[in-house]
Amino acid sequence: MKKYLLILAAAFLIVGCTKKQAAQTAENQEPQQEQAAAQEPAADENAYIDITALTPDGKELSLSRVVGKTDYVLLDFWASWCGPCRRFIPVLKEIYASQPEGHFQILSCSVDQDAMAWRVALQEEQMPWPQMREDEEHMCSDKYGVQYIPHTVLIDREGHIVGVNLEEPEIAEILLGQ
């Protein structure tokens, strides 16, 4: 029985959580043509896609305001209800704390539909980097084709995506290679 539970826990870590909670209905999703437009490739296939969402204090924050200010930016999609996301936060904190100033930044974008649950998780996790949350007007995760969370995108200073859903050692290797 114990072995079965370990295998089940490992499967959750590997797979992650689906982006949207099961309770979300089709009427809350964007129309198919808007989703298709968001998936059109940019002129530069490796270029990041700018996204804008709301910070905890209700102001808009864009990824473009963060990219280029440090050597790398890790865009982290997560949610308060996602166990694998919450377990990944301490790993991100370690990576973040180990980097010299100006080398690495994280921007977390929550896919939480419940703003209060998101705010509670922010208080519990105390992440020292910028936070934002998508809503109906700012569907950031759709622009990046996020199906499961946690979902990460590593972007270099020039705005090129250098990795998606990298493991901790892969992130460390890229950051040390600079």
GITAGI-V397956 format. One record per residue. N is the residue number from 0. RES is the residue in one small letter. PHI is phi in whole degrees, -180 to 180 (none if undefined). D_FIRST is the distance of its C-alpha to the first C-alpha in Angstrom with 1 decimal. Layout:
[[N/RES/PHI/D_FIRST] [N/RES/PHI/D_FIRST]]
This chain:
[[0/m/none/0.0] [1/k/-62/3.8] [2/k/-63/5.4] [3/y/-61/5.1] [4/l/-65/6.4] [5/l/-64/8.8] [6/i/-64/10.0] [7/l/-63/10.6] [8/a/-63/12.4] [9/a/-64/14.4] [10/a/-62/15.4] [11/f/-63/16.9] [12/l/-66/18.7] [13/i/-72/20.2] [14/v/-79/21.2] [15/g/84/22.2] [16/c/-105/23.4] [17/t/-68/26.0] [18/k/-60/29.4] [19/k/-104/30.2] [20/q/-65/28.1] [21/a/-59/27.5] [22/a/-73/30.1] [23/q/-69/32.9] [24/t/-101/35.2] [25/a/-60/37.5] [26/e/-69/40.5] [27/n/-89/39.3] [28/q/-93/39.0] [29/e/-70/42.1] [30/p/-61/44.2] [31/q/-60/43.4] [32/q/-69/46.7] [33/e/-68/46.0] [34/q/-66/42.7] [35/a/-63/44.4] [36/a/-63/47.1] [37/a/-70/44.6] [38/q/-95/43.1] [39/e/-65/46.5] [40/p/-68/46.6] [41/a/-75/48.8] [42/a/-57/51.9] [43/d/-102/50.0] [44/e/-55/46.6] [45/n/-97/45.1] [46/a/-76/46.7] [47/y/-70/44.7] [48/i/-105/45.1] [49/d/-70/46.4] [50/i/-132/44.5] [51/t/-135/45.6] [52/a/-149/43.6] [53/l/-97/44.0] [54/t/-80/43.4] [55/p/-58/42.2] [56/d/-92/45.9] [57/g/86/46.6] [58/k/-91/48.5] [59/e/-81/48.0] [60/l/-133/46.7] [61/s/-111/46.9] [62/l/-58/45.1] [63/s/-62/48.6] [64/r/-78/49.5] [65/v/-106/46.8] [66/v/-63/47.0] [67/g/96/49.7] [68/k/-87/49.8] [69/t/-132/47.3] [70/d/-63/46.5] [71/y/-140/43.1] [72/v/-127/41.5] [73/l/-104/37.8] [74/l/-87/37.4] [75/d/-117/34.0] [76/f/-91/32.9] [77/w/-155/30.2] [78/a/-154/29.5] [79/s/-62/28.7] [80/w/-88/25.8] [81/c/-95/24.2] [82/g/-57/21.3] [83/p/-60/21.7] [84/c/-64/25.5] [85/r/-66/25.2] [86/r/-73/23.1] [87/f/-81/25.8] [88/i/-59/28.7] [89/p/-61/28.5] [90/v/-64/28.6] [91/l/-63/31.7] [92/k/-61/33.2] [93/e/-63/33.0] [94/i/-61/34.6] [95/y/-59/37.2] [96/a/-68/38.2] [97/s/-82/38.6] [98/q/-96/41.2] [99/p/-69/44.9] [100/e/-58/46.7] [101/g/88/47.9] [102/h/-98/45.4] [103/f/-147/42.3] [104/q/-134/41.6] [105/i/-117/38.7] [106/l/-127/39.3] [107/s/-95/36.3] [108/c/-124/36.6] [109/s/-82/34.4] [110/v/-102/33.7] [111/d/-58/33.1] [112/q/-85/35.0] [113/d/-96/35.0] [114/a/-62/37.4] [115/m/-67/36.6] [116/a/-61/32.9] [117/w/-63/34.0] [118/r/-63/36.4] [119/v/-63/33.9] [120/a/-63/31.6] [121/l/-62/34.6] [122/q/-64/35.4] [123/e/-68/31.9] [124/e/-85/31.6] [125/q/50/35.3] [126/m/-78/35.6] [127/p/-85/39.1] [128/w/-121/39.9] [129/p/-60/41.4] [130/q/-126/39.4] [131/m/-149/40.1] [132/r/-135/38.6] [133/e/-76/39.4] [134/d/-145/40.7] [135/e/-59/42.5] [136/e/-85/45.5] [137/h/-131/43.6] [138/m/-91/40.9] [139/c/-63/40.2] [140/s/-64/36.8] [141/d/-65/38.5] [142/k/-64/41.1] [143/y/-102/38.4] [144/g/64/36.5] [145/v/-71/33.3] [146/q/-109/30.6] [147/y/-131/27.5] [148/i/-124/27.4] [149/p/-67/27.6] [150/h/-137/30.5] [151/t/-122/33.0] [152/v/-134/36.4] [153/l/-97/38.3] [154/i/-121/42.1] [155/d/-88/44.8] [156/r/-57/48.1] [157/e/-83/49.9] [158/g/90/47.5] [159/h/-96/45.8] [160/i/-76/42.1] [161/v/-106/40.8] [162/g/-176/37.1] [163/v/-129/34.5] [164/n/53/30.9] [165/l/-73/31.4] [166/e/-79/28.7] [167/e/-52/29.7] [168/p/-63/31.2] [169/e/-68/33.2] [170/i/-62/34.6] [171/a/-61/35.6] [172/e/-62/37.3] [173/i/-67/39.4] [174/l/-65/40.3] [175/l/-75/41.3] [176/g/-69/43.3] [177/q/-74/45.7]]
